[in-house]
Amino acid sequence: MVKITKNFIFNFGKHKGELATDVLKKDFQYILWCYKNIDWVEVSPELLNEARYKADTLKQHSHQTQSRCSYDDGNWDYAHEHDEGDLGFYGY
């Protein structure tokens, strides 16, 4: 079992040789992916919570930026382009 903490240096995968805190900053989805998909990896609660927070923040921002409205036949129509599956495949 490999435990990924903030001071962990990845010795596998696309971020091999990188510090976990750096990966969290630039590719937090990878932390969530490791948690969900690699059975021999354990992610520290602190790191996992930070990655989840970033995912939730991104999801909220996505809701705000992908909403649009249009005026058709004298009525305002509010449409949301957000797909609930955007971040769901990480399964956090």
Summary of the structure (lengths in Angstrom):
residues: 92
radius of gyration: 17.6
end to end distance: 19.5
largest distance: 61.3
contacts: 226
relative contact order: 0.16
helix: 46%
strand: 22%
